[in-house]
Amino acid sequence: MLAKAIDFFISTWLWADTWGIYHLSLNIIFMLILLKFVGKFKIVPAVLLAFFSEVFAILVYTITVFAIIFVFEKIYIPADNADNVQVINVLFACISVGIIYSCLQSLFLFIVNKFYSINLRIAILLSFVSNIMAALFIYRFLEIS
């Protein structure tokens, strides 16, 4: 069970750093638009939250995966047969990246809320919505190409 979870996080991280790299720019744009127009944030806080929450999520996820590899001395060799593949299909991979980034961005928003007053519930909800939107756009883009 632990081995499958480790493989899942490594597979998803590899996906995020290759085909999922488009998630970065799309999510920043979607989150900025949602924070500005739906969340009624001012433009500067919206830009800062959108950008730094994405950077925080990517850095924390990368550090976590490296820590998992170091602690468990995991040598990741992608499986040859379909039964062992942790990223089942493109949609699953895109949504997985979106959910992981959403959770990490929520952590960032909790930290920011300790120092600056933001509408935390709205910001977290919009983070999840923007990440899922970015994931679905990437899925649609990769399906076409």
Secondary structure per residue as TSV (DSSP state, phi and psi in degrees):
chain	resnum	aa	ss	phi	psi
A	1	M	-	360.0	-46.1
A	2	L	H	-64.0	-39.4
A	3	A	H	-62.9	-39.2
A	4	K	H	-67.3	-39.3
A	5	A	H	-64.6	-43.0
A	6	I	H	-62.6	-46.3
A	7	D	H	-60.5	-38.5
A	8	F	H	-61.4	-49.2
A	9	F	H	-65.6	-38.3
A	10	I	H	-69.3	-43.5
A	11	S	H	-61.0	-44.1
A	12	T	H	-66.4	-39.1
A	13	W	H	-64.1	-43.1
A	14	L	H	-61.6	-40.5
A	15	W	H	-62.3	-45.4
A	16	A	H	-62.5	-33.0
A	17	D	H	-89.0	-5.0
A	18	T	T	-114.0	-94.2
A	19	W	G	-68.1	-28.6
A	20	G	G	-82.3	5.0
A	21	I	G	-63.3	-23.8
A	22	Y	H	-66.0	-20.9
A	23	H	H	-58.7	-36.8
A	24	L	H	-55.6	-59.2
A	25	S	H	-69.5	-41.2
A	26	L	H	-63.1	-42.9
A	27	N	H	-67.6	-37.9
A	28	I	H	-61.2	-44.3
A	29	I	H	-64.7	-48.9
A	30	F	H	-62.3	-43.3
A	31	M	H	-67.3	-38.4
A	32	L	H	-60.9	-47.8
A	33	I	H	-62.3	-45.5
A	34	L	I	-65.9	-43.2
A	35	L	I	-63.3	-39.4
A	36	K	I	-72.1	-49.3
A	37	F	I	-95.8	-32.1
A	38	V	I	-93.2	-45.8
A	39	G	S	-81.5	-9.3
A	40	K	-	59.2	33.3
A	41	F	-	-79.4	152.5
A	42	K	-	-70.2	160.5
A	43	I	H	-64.5	-43.6
A	44	V	H	-65.4	-49.4
A	45	P	H	-61.4	-34.7
A	46	A	H	-65.1	-44.0
A	47	V	H	-63.7	-45.9
A	48	L	H	-63.6	-44.9
A	49	L	H	-64.3	-44.4
A	50	A	H	-62.5	-45.8
A	51	F	H	-71.7	-52.7
A	52	F	H	-72.6	-26.9
A	53	S	H	-68.4	-36.5
A	54	E	H	-68.7	-44.0
A	55	V	H	-61.9	-44.1
A	56	F	H	-59.6	-46.1
A	57	A	H	-62.0	-44.3
A	58	I	H	-65.8	-44.7
A	59	L	H	-64.9	-45.9
A	60	V	H	-64.6	-41.0
A	61	Y	H	-65.4	-42.5
A	62	T	H	-63.6	-46.0
A	63	I	H	-62.8	-40.3
A	64	T	H	-62.8	-45.1
A	65	V	H	-64.7	-41.9
A	66	F	H	-63.2	-39.3
A	67	A	H	-64.3	-41.5
A	68	I	H	-61.1	-45.0
A	69	I	H	-62.8	-42.2
A	70	F	H	-69.1	-48.1
A	71	V	H	-66.3	-45.1
A	72	F	H	-92.4	2.2
A	73	E	T	47.7	48.3
A	74	K	-	-84.1	126.3
A	75	I	-	-104.9	114.1
A	76	Y	-	-91.6	116.7
A	77	I	-	-120.7	113.9
A	78	P	-	-54.7	137.2
A	79	A	-	-69.1	147.0
A	80	D	S	-85.5	-36.4
A	81	N	S	-95.8	154.1
A	82	A	G	-67.0	-21.3
A	83	D	G	-67.7	-27.9
A	84	N	G	-100.0	-3.0
A	85	V	-	-74.5	126.9
A	86	Q	S	-86.4	-28.4
A	87	V	S	-97.0	102.1
A	88	I	-	-70.6	-48.5
A	89	N	S	-150.9	177.6
A	90	V	H	-63.9	-43.9
A	91	L	H	-61.8	-45.4
A	92	F	H	-60.8	-42.2
A	93	A	H	-64.6	-45.2
A	94	C	H	-63.0	-46.1
A	95	I	H	-66.4	-38.9
A	96	S	H	-61.1	-45.6
A	97	V	H	-61.2	-43.8
A	98	G	H	-60.9	-42.4
A	99	I	H	-69.4	-42.4
A	100	I	H	-62.6	-46.9
A	101	Y	H	-63.6	-37.2
A	102	S	H	-61.4	-44.4
A	103	C	H	-63.7	-42.9
A	104	L	H	-69.4	-36.5
A	105	Q	H	-67.5	-33.6
A	106	S	H	-62.9	-40.5
A	107	L	H	-60.3	-43.9
A	108	F	H	-60.1	-43.1
A	109	L	H	-66.1	-35.4
A	110	F	H	-61.6	-43.5
A	111	I	H	-64.9	-45.6
A	112	V	H	-61.4	-39.0
A	113	N	H	-65.0	-23.0
A	114	K	H	-67.7	-29.3
A	115	F	H	-105.8	-30.8
A	116	Y	S	-130.1	141.6
A	117	S	-	-80.8	112.9
A	118	I	-	-128.1	160.7
A	119	N	-	-78.3	91.7
A	120	L	H	-63.2	-43.3
A	121	R	H	-61.6	-46.0
A	122	I	H	-65.1	-44.0
A	123	A	H	-62.0	-42.2
A	124	I	H	-67.6	-43.7
A	125	L	H	-59.9	-45.1
A	126	L	H	-67.7	-31.1
A	127	S	H	-63.2	-45.0
A	128	F	H	-64.5	-43.4
A	129	V	H	-63.2	-45.8
A	130	S	H	-65.7	-38.3
A	131	N	H	-66.5	-40.5
A	132	I	H	-68.5	-39.8
A	133	M	H	-60.4	-45.9
A	134	A	H	-62.1	-41.7
A	135	A	H	-62.2	-43.2
A	136	L	H	-69.3	-36.6
A	137	F	H	-64.5	-42.3
A	138	I	H	-64.0	-43.7
A	139	Y	H	-58.4	-45.9
A	140	R	H	-64.9	-40.8
A	141	F	H	-63.5	-45.6
A	142	L	H	-70.7	-28.6
A	143	E	H	-68.0	-35.8
A	144	I	H	-73.6	-42.0
A	145	S	-	-79.5	360.0
